[in-house]
């Protein structure tokens, strides 16, 4: 199985990632947050418009993850003004989990952080997303804080903040 992780450069590719994001979120977060909150968060953070805005105005980069069967995941990252690198999004289709692809995705994130001269990678993860929390801990991330963030529409994100020292 060949896995390729490439920087997204064109709008049609970003559109396909937004479609994949909608699919992944609706299978990944069921039972963790409400369907209404999933829809709201996909539109606010994972839609084509949101991702385009993040790239054009917030210094984000997106990476497409493909295996032999095509697009199966994506990564969204942003270098901060200090020594940190923000891992905003790392999602893999459920049919591809358990094959070592997420480890390759994290390696790509660490490589990008180093290229940017950063010393730490941090992320936020829903406190009840047990699988993701466990994967990050196994990789060497540590919980450094918690955050409850009002994202509008009477919804909050209840997250762990996790960090990995490069």
Secondary structure, DSSP 4 states (H G I P E B T S, - for coil): ---EEEE--SHHHHHHHHHHHHHHHHHHSBTTB-HHHHHHHIIIIISHHHHHHHHHHS-EEEEEEEETTEEEEEEEEEE-SSSEEEEEEEEE-GGGTTSSHHHHHHHHHHHHHHHTT-SEEEEEEETT-HHHHHHHHHHT-EEEEEEEEEEETTEEEEEEEEEEE-
